[in-house]
Amino acid sequence: MSHPQLIEGEIRVLGARWNPRVHAVKAFLARSRVVYRWSEVDQPLTVIFPDGTRLVDPDVGDVATHLGLETEPDNRHYDLVVVGGGPAGLTAAINAASEGLRTIVVEQEVPGGQASYSAIVENYPGFPEGLSGSDLARRTVEQAERFGAEIVVTRRATALRSDGTHHVVALDKGADLTAETVVLSVGVTFRWLDAPGCSQLVGAGIYYGAAIAEASACQDQDVYILGGGNSAGQAALLLSRYARRVFIVALERSLEETMSKYLVDRIKGLPNVVVLTRHTVIAAEGEKFLERLTLRNLDTSETRQVETADLFVFIGATPSTEWLAGTVARDDQGFILTGSSLPSEGNSELVWSLDRRPYFLETTRPGVFAAGDVRCGSVKRIAAAVGEGAMAVQLIQRYRREHAKSAALAEGVTS
């Protein structure tokens, strides 16, 4: 994977603000730390590169390819396939590649996972002044590539199956990758707001984790944030630099219940941030873009409409594991079960079948491990994900040694 931020010159993005494809490209470039300038014009999305190339109505994959990012694997067989390029996956790649394992990371969007949406990460060890989530991701990608790990982007894993002594990870567009071991670090995706009028306005006024990409477009406007966690707090701090007023709509009676104290203290010191506790959004309206929201007071059940063109939603996350249904054991929310949490009875594909005990991060498929936010029982913090990524590689090395020993013994018996 080359580094798009090293491209000389400025990329221009032309298109209407309320075009979801414009939003998708802006979000991709922002998370990738690519310098771009957006001009609002009433025409189809057009991306102009420094070399003069124009892409008309491209998708994110087209943009990634022209930026020089790797979207195709160099090989088909690896020692380790890491599915998901968040903090856990990238750390696993660093540790595996540094120990000589042929390693590939498959990321369906941009490396960094949920962390890359953060305007500033202030509680990660070693960076006392904080840094953006995308900057942290860039540094980690560079480190993984320095050790020889391969990273492909905008590619999605669609299936996992076993083929003799190896595992096969199927990708969209028809590619299959085989490996002795696999790390599932696909992380989580934003939970969508299930309220009337919202789904059709995604990317046209309703945004998920897109504060960095859309902040400058909120100049002198009233914007709303739904959610009371740390991600909502970080978005509020960023948006308050541009918007006239920022309204935080939270279910809780106080932000202290779900948000870190340092964020709460900063928000209290901002004169243009208004906190609406015990409120939620129950509807959205707009023809081509968001025009108004309906809020409900959860204590009184009273409702009222507010005029706004921007709603940023941070109401939790769900694991990205639908493609693993029937392949590895998951809990009722879709998080992957590992280690001592594995079931011992039921569908033969979803129970632990070997005589030895599963390793701590091992799934119901021996040699397939899960790390980071996608794992049931994990601590949803960047530092915790990094720790699990490193631990996964140590368990993989143990698995490889024991697997090689068992194979040698079996060959001795048959000979």
N, C-alpha and C positions, 0 to 999 in steps of 0.2 A: 504494500500500500504506500503510494507516494503521499506527500504532504501538501494539500491544496493551499495551505496558508503561505507556502513559499512561492506561489505564482506571482509574477510581477504584474502590476497593473490592477485595475479595478474592474470587477464584473458588474454589469448593469442588468437589473431586472426590471422589465417593463410590464405593466399590467394593472388591472383594477384591484383595489385593496380587498374587495369582497370576493375575489375569485379564489376558491379553495386551492387550486393548483399553484397560484401565486404564493399563497400562504405556505404551502408545503415546501416549495423551493426556498423561500426565505428562511423557514425554520431549519431546513437541511444545511444551508450555507452558514447560518448563525451558529448552529451546533458544531459545525466543522471548522469554525474560526476562519472562514473565508471572508475577505473584505468585499463588500458589494454595496451598490447604491441602487435603491429602489425608486422608480418614478411612477407615479400613479397616472396611467393613461387608459383610455377606454378602447382597449384592443386585446386580442388574445395574448396570453403569457409569451413573452419573448425574453430570452437570456442571451446577452451579448458578452462574449469573452474578450480578453485583452488582445487576442490575435485576430479579432474581427469576426470570428465565427458566430453565427446567429442560430439559436435553436428556438423554433416556434412551437409553443405548446408542449414542451418536453415534460417527461416525468422525472422523478428524482434520480432514477437509474441512469437516464440519459445525461443528466448534469454530472453525476458522479463519474461516468465514463470519460466525459470530455475534460474533467478536472485531472484525469490521470489516476484516479483511484482504482484499485484492483476490484473488479467485479466478477472475475473468472478465476477459479483455482488453477494453480500451476500444475498440480498433479491430481491423482485420484486416490492414492494410498498414503496414509500418514501413520505415525505412531499414536498421535492424539488429535482428535477433532474436538474443538471447543465450540459449542453452539451458544452464541451470545457474547457480545463484546463489551459488557459492563465491567465494573471494577473486579468482580470475581473472575470472569472469563479472561480478562487481560492479565491479571496477576497469575492465573494458571498458565497462560501462554509464556509469560516471562520466566517462570520457574521451570517449566517443561523444556523450553528451548535452550535455556542456559545449561541444562543437564544433557543436552544433545538429542532430545526427542524431536522428530520431525512433526512440527505442530502447525495447525491451521486454525484460525478463528473465523467463524462465519457469523456475520452481523447483518441483520435484516434492515437496519437503518444506519445509524452513525455510532461508532465506538464511543462508549461512555455510559450507555444505559440511561436510567433516570437521572443520574448525577449530572449528565451533560446539559440538562435543562436548567440547572441552578445558576443564577447570576453570580453567586459567591458562596463558596464552601469555607466555613470558618472553624469547623471543629475537626478537621483532618490533621493528624500529627505532622509536624515539620513545616507547617505553613502558618506562622502566627498572624500574618496580615491577611490570610485568606487568599483564595484564588477562585476563578470561575470553574464551574464543573467541566466546561468544554476545554479549558486550559489543562486541568488535571488529566482529562482523557487524552489530550494530545501528547502530554509528557509520557503517559503510560504506554501509548501506542508506539512512540519513538523508542522507548526502552525495550518493548517486546520485539520490534523489528531489528533492533541492534543485535539481539541474540539470535536472530534468524527466523523468528516466527512469521508466518504468512497470515495476512489479514485481508479478507474480502468483505466488501460492504454491499448493501442493498440486495442481499441474497437471503432467502428464507428457507429454513429447514422444514420439510413437509412430512417426513416419516423417519422412523428409526426401526431397524430390524437387524437380526443376527444372521450371519452367513458363516457357518462353521466356527472357526476360532476368532473371527473378526466381527465387527459391527459395521453396519452400513447406514450412513446418514444421507437421505435423499434430499436434494435441493430443488427449489423451483427451477423451471426452465430445463429440467431433465438431467441434471448432473447428479451422480452418486459418488460419495466419498467413503472409502473403507478405512478402518483404523482398528488397532488392537484395543484402544481405550477411548472413551468419550467423556467429556465433561459437559453437563447440561447447566448452563448459566444464563438462560434466556430471560431471567429477570421478570419484571411485571410491567403491565401497561396501565395507563390511566383508566380508572373506572368512569364510565360515561354517565352523564346526568340523564336519568330516565324521566323526563318531564315533557309534556306536550310542546311541540314546536322547536325542540332543541336539536334533534338529529339532523334536520335539513339545513341548519344554520352553522354546522361545524365548519370551521375555516372561513366563515363569513360573519364573524362577530362573536362566535363561541369558540373558545380555544382551550386546548389541553396542554399544559406545560409549555406554552409558547410565549411567555412574557418577554424573553430576550428578543425574539424576532419581531414582536408587534409593539414593543414599548414606545418607540419613536413615533409611531402612527397615532398614539393616544394623546398627543400634545393638546393641552388645554381642554380635555374632555373629562367627563365623569365616567369612571370605569368601575366594574364590580368584580370581586373575587369571591368565589364560593369555596369555603373550606377553612378550617381553623388549625391546620398543622403547620409544620415548618416550611413546607414547600409554598404554602399560601403566604406565610410571613415573608419569605424571601422575595416572592413576586411583588408583594405590597411595597417593600423597600425600593425595589427597582422602579415600579410603575409610578411611585410617588414623585420621582424626579421629573416626570413628563406630564402626568395627568393633572387636571385641575383638582379633582378629588378622587380618592380611592376608597371604595366601600368594601369592607370585609364582611361577608355574610357567613355566620358560623352557627352551627347547631348548639354549641356549648354555651353555658352560662358565663364563661370567661375564657379568654384565650389561654390563660395559664393552665387549663386542664389538658391541652393538647400541643401547645407550642413552647419551645425552649424559652427560658427566661430572657436570654440576651436579645432575642427577637421581639418579645413582648415589650421589653423596656424601650427598644428603639422605636417601635411602632407608636408607643404612647407619646414619644417626643416629636412626632410628625404632625403638624397642624392640619394637613390636608388628607389625613387618613381617618376614616370614620368606621368604627366597629359596631356591627349590628349583631349582637348575640341573640341566641334563641330565634333565629330566622332561617329561612331556606328559600330557594327558588322553586316555584311550582309550575311556571310556564314561561315560554319565550315567544315573541311575535316579531314578524318582519317579512317583507315581501322578498327582496333580494338579499337583504342583510339584516342583522339584529337591529331592532328599533326600540323594543321595550321588554321589560321583565315583570313578572308578577311575583311579589314576595309574600311570604306568609309568616306571621308571628306565631311561633309554636306554643306560646303560653296563652294567647288570647284567641287564636285562630283567625284573627283579622288579616285581610289581604289588602295589598295596595300595588299599584303599577308605578314603575319608574322608567324614565326615558334613558336609554343608554345604547351605545353601539358596540360595547365590549364587555364580555363576560369571560373570565378566566377560571377554569374549573379545576379544583384540587380536592377531590372527595375520596381519595384512597386509590388503591390499585388492585388489579387482579393478575394472577400468574398467566404467562403466555404459554400454556401447555395443552391447548386443545388438540394439537397435532400428535400428542403423546397418549391420547386416550386408548386404553387397551394394550399399551406397550410397557409402561412402568406404573407402579402403584402411586396413586395420588390421594390426597384427602378430599373431603366433600367440597372444598373451595378450589381445588385444582393444584394445590401446592404438592411438590414431589416428596414422597416419603423415602427416608433413608435410614440405614443403620438399624438400631434397635426398634425403630418404629415400623419396620416392614411387617406386613401380615404374613402369617404362617399357614393360613388356610384360605381356600377360595380358588379363583381362576389360576391355572398353572402358570400363565404368563405374568401374573401379578402377585406372586408369592416368592419368597426366597427358597431356592431349591437345592443349594449346596450344603454339604455337611458342616463346613466351617461357618463361623458367624460372619455376617456382612461387616465390612468396614464402615466406619462412622458415616461417611458421605456416600456410601454405595447404594445404588437403587436395587430394585428387584432383578435387574439384569447385571450379572457379574461383569465387572469391567466398565460399567457405565456409572458415573458419579454425578451428583448434583451439588452445586455450590451457589451461595448468594441468596438473594431475595426469593428466588423461585423455590427454595427448599423449605419444607414444612419445619417450623420451629426455629428458623434462622432469625438473627437480630437484624432488623432492617436499617442498617447503618453502613456507610461506605467502608469504614475501617473493618467492620465485621466481615463484609463481603471479601475484602482483600485477604483477610486471614483464612477464610474458607478456600479461596482460590489457591493459596499457597499450600494449605493442608491437603487439598485434593491431589496435588502432584506427588506429595510424599506417599499418599496411599496408592496412587497409580504405580509408583516405582515398586512398592511392596507387592502389589498385585502382579506386576510383570515378572518379578523374581520368582514368586511362587508359581505363576503360570508356566514359566520356562522350566522350573524344576519338575512340575507335574508332567509336562510334555516329554522331558528327557526320561523320566521314569517309565512313562508309557511306551516310549520308543524302545527302551531297554527290555521291557517285558515282551513286546511283540517280536523283537529280534532274537 
